Amino acid sequence: MSNFENIKLGITAESLFTVDEKHSVKFTKVPVLSTPMMISLMEGVCKELIQGQLPPDFVTVGYEVHVKHKAAAVVGAQVKTWGRLLEVDGRKLLFEVRVTEGDRVIGDGTHRRTIIPNS
């Protein structure tokens, strides 16, 4: 297994996403971003954030999520997903994650991923 000591702590990434009907819950009068989709956005930004730090032939997979879905984002809203690498423990990585719409926090928390060979 490779040595991952060169991964830089504190690196961040963000992405913009427009909430579409297919990303929303179907049982509310006003369609809003679903919690599973919010978590998927958080995982995705962390995956992209770390991939450039890894040796060739390695990827990460998520294995733990601790988040709170604090506010609704309606269909058509543009949300920003942000992640920051907080900790590297061997192959295990800890990220801070957040989804916002403007100044409003839609959800936040932590996400853990582990590095695995992709071969």
Wavefront OBJ file of the C-alpha trace (Angstrom):
o trace
v 0.000 0.000 0.000
v 1.285 3.476 -0.838
v 2.239 6.112 1.672
v -0.313 8.933 1.847
v 1.653 11.337 4.089
v 1.962 13.915 1.277
v -1.777 14.637 1.232
v -2.279 18.269 2.240
v -4.572 18.984 5.185
v -6.932 21.922 4.882
v -7.427 21.698 1.127
v -10.916 22.687 0.015
v -13.177 22.338 -2.982
v -16.632 23.527 -3.926
v -19.138 22.973 -6.680
v -22.352 24.637 -7.769
v -25.498 22.629 -8.412
v -29.000 23.600 -9.520
v -31.732 21.578 -7.797
v -33.874 19.780 -10.374
v -37.170 17.942 -9.942
v -35.356 14.586 -10.092
v -33.277 15.595 -7.037
v -36.299 16.452 -4.904
v -38.632 14.639 -2.540
v -41.961 13.730 -4.142
v -44.329 13.909 -1.155
v -44.213 17.624 -0.278
v -46.410 20.344 -1.762
v -43.288 22.276 -2.758
v -40.534 20.022 -4.171
v -37.281 20.410 -2.215
v -33.799 18.877 -2.336
v -33.875 15.398 -0.820
v -31.530 14.418 1.998
v -30.007 11.508 0.027
v -29.211 13.898 -2.836
v -27.679 16.434 -0.431
v -25.450 13.668 0.951
v -24.517 12.618 -2.587
v -23.425 16.183 -3.346
v -21.292 16.222 -0.175
v -19.662 12.893 -1.024
v -19.029 14.017 -4.596
v -17.208 17.206 -3.656
v -14.972 15.255 -1.245
v -14.236 12.605 -3.870
v -13.189 15.262 -6.378
v -11.238 17.226 -3.763
v -8.987 14.316 -2.812
v -8.574 12.529 -6.153
v -5.839 14.905 -7.351
v -3.845 14.238 -4.166
v -3.753 10.459 -4.648
v -1.149 8.349 -6.418
v -2.219 6.882 -9.761
v -4.423 3.786 -9.464
v -5.983 4.829 -6.136
v -9.497 6.152 -5.447
v -11.599 6.807 -2.374
v -14.915 5.396 -1.222
v -17.191 6.855 1.424
v -17.925 4.871 4.562
v -19.410 7.282 7.101
v -21.615 10.376 6.995
v -22.706 12.550 9.936
v -24.783 15.453 8.632
v -27.795 17.542 9.498
v -30.253 18.653 6.831
v -31.119 22.071 8.283
v -33.140 23.874 5.609
v -34.999 23.316 2.362
v -33.696 24.153 -1.098
v -36.522 24.319 -3.631
v -36.372 23.109 -7.217
v -34.495 25.729 -9.230
v -32.309 26.825 -6.316
v -28.573 27.007 -6.933
v -26.679 25.453 -4.045
v -22.964 25.419 -3.303
v -21.408 22.243 -1.939
v -18.143 22.720 -0.048
v -15.679 20.306 1.499
v -12.434 20.586 3.466
v -9.973 17.852 4.404
v -9.553 17.861 8.182
v -7.611 14.691 8.932
v -5.560 11.917 7.344
v -5.101 8.728 9.355
v -3.312 6.236 7.124
v -5.859 5.447 4.400
v -8.756 7.071 6.283
v -9.784 10.665 5.554
v -12.096 13.031 7.460
v -13.834 15.935 5.709
v -15.960 18.852 6.861
v -18.890 19.311 4.460
v -21.512 21.989 3.859
v -24.280 22.789 1.374
v -25.486 26.395 1.219
v -27.878 28.530 -0.768
v -26.482 32.027 -0.548
v -25.832 32.655 3.160
v -28.294 29.950 4.259
v -26.889 26.608 5.405
v -28.921 23.781 3.862
v -26.858 21.058 5.536
v -23.510 20.467 7.196
v -21.458 17.884 9.026
v -18.609 15.442 8.434
v -17.855 12.695 5.955
v -15.241 9.935 6.036
v -13.661 8.224 3.043
v -10.982 5.568 2.716
v -8.323 5.178 0.052
v -8.356 1.938 -1.928
v -6.437 0.600 -4.920
v -8.371 0.919 -8.168
v -6.945 -2.121 -9.875
l 1 2 3 4 5 6 7 8 9 10 11 12 13 14 15 16 17 18 19 20 21 22 23 24 25 26 27 28 29 30 31 32 33 34 35 36 37 38 39 40 41 42 43 44 45 46 47 48 49 50 51 52 53 54 55 56 57 58 59 60 61 62 63 64 65 66 67 68 69 70 71 72 73 74 75 76 77 78 79 80 81 82 83 84 85 86 87 88 89 90 91 92 93 94 95 96 97 98 99 100 101 102 103 104 105 106 107 108 109 110 111 112 113 114 115 116 117 118 119
